[in-house]
Amino acid sequence: MITIERANEQHIEGICKVCTDGYRETYKEMYPQYYIERVIGEFYSYDRVKGEIENISKEWNVWFVALENDEVVGAIGGGLTADTVGEVHVFYLDPNRRGEGIGTLLLKGLTDVQKELGITEQGVSVSKGNNKGIPFYEARGFVFQSERPSYANEEGEAYISNRYHRTV
């Protein structure tokens, strides 16, 4: 049975693993290996996730995990970008667990917390060409707004993120 709960220190290793595995699987045919490993090293390290869990702020206010028998099978994190605008910052599942409804439960958990904080709109950036994430978000009411350079780009890189928003 899947349970959704706010992440705590005991979930950090599981969050790092599910995000790392999910990122590699999602982008293995889109990005070069060096880019994938650089992003994983920057965003899904133990110390970074621990800091995000311990140092709650407006910009980063919650991590949720999906658990099955105390194992992390999915993770989502987000915050606010404005008083009434929530953001999905990161969202991954164990690649072998897609299509089971776990992602929907995680998104609902994050959205419910953000609604309690007063959001009326929610946004997400999804890599252009991410044929796993884009259909998921569109099926849940997110609408394409614009393209912009990917957050993780370094000088000379031109990867694109699509911005999506929905009213909640």
N, C-alpha and C positions, 0 to 999 in steps of 0.2 A: 504494500500500500504506500502511495506517495503522500508525503506531508510537506507543506510549505511553511517555512519559518524564517524569522530574521536570523541572519548569520551572526555567529559569534566566533571567538578565537578557535574553538574546536573544529570549525569548518574551513579554516584558511587553506590547509593543504588540499582539501577536496575542491574548493573553489579554484585554486591555481591549476589543478589537474584538469577539471572539466573545461575551464576557459582555454587552457593550452591545447588540449585535445580537440576541442570544438573549433578553435581558430585554425589549427593546422588542417583539419578536415575541410573546413569551409573554403579556405583560400589556397589550397595546395595547387590548384590549376590556374589561379588568377595572378598570384604574386610569386616573385623569386624567393627561394629558400632564405636568403640573407635577410630579406625584408620581413618575412614571417617570424624568424627567430629574433630579430631586433624588436618587433612589436611585442612579442611574448615576453621578452626580457624586461621591457619597459613597463608594461601594464599588468602582467600576471605573475609578478614575483611575490614571494611570501611577504617580504617587508612592505611592499606597496599595498597589497590587499589588507594586511594587518593594520596599517595606518588608516586605510579608508574605513575599516570596521570600528577602530578605536576613536577616531577623530571625526565625529559626526559634524557636518556643517550644512549650510543651506545648499551649497553646490553639490555636495555628495552626502546624502542623508540616509541611505539604506542599502544594504545588500540583503537579498533573500536567497535561500537555497531550497532546492527540491531534494528531499531525502527519501531514500528507500533503505530500510534496515540500517539506518545511521550513515549510509553512504551518500555523498553528494552526487546527484545525477543531473543537476542543472543549477545555474546561478544567474541572478540578475542584479544589477546595481543601477542606482540613479540618484537624481537630485533635482534641484530647481534651477532654472536659468533666469527666471523672473518670478515675481510674486504669484502669478497665476499660470506659470508655464513650467511643467515638469519635463524631465529629460530621461530617456533610457540611455545610460552611458555604456553599459556592457550587458550582454545577454547570450549565454551559451548553454547547450545541453551536451551530455554525453552523446557523441555522434551515433551511437547504436540505439538511442532512446527517442529519436525523432518520431513524430506522428502518434504519440501516445497521449497527447493533451497536457503534458508537463509544462510546455512553454506557455500555454494559455493560463495555467494556474499561476505560474511565476509572474507573468505580466499583470494579472489581476491583483496579486499581492502588492506589487510595486505601485500600481495605479491607485489602489485603495488608500495606501499610505499618503501618496501625493495629493489625492483628493481631500484627505483630512487636513492637509497643509494649505488647501485653498486653490489648487490648480483647476483650471477650466480647459486647459489645452496641454497636450503632451507631444513631444518631439523625439525624433530618433535620427541618427545618421547611419546609413547603410551603404556599404561599398557598392559602387556601380558594378553591376554584373553579379551581385550576390544572389544567386537564384534559389538559395535556401531561405534567406532572411526576408527578401522583398515580398514574396507571395504571403508569408506569414503576417507581416505587418499590414499589407493591403487587405487581407481577409478580416483584419480586426479594426478596419476603419481608418487607417493611416493613409493620407493622400500625399503624393509627390508634390514638393514645393519648389525645389531648386537643386542645382549641383554646386559643389564647392570642392576645393582641394582637400584631400584627406588629412585629418589631424596629424597623423604619424609621418607625413611626408617630410623628407629632408631635402636639402638643396639639390635641385636637378631631378627630383621625382615629381611625377605628375599624376599620381593616382587620384581618383575622384570619388567623393562620397555623395550620395543622394540624400537630401533632407526630406523627411516626411513629418507630417503633423496630423493630429486628430483632435477633435473636441471630445472632452470626457464629461 
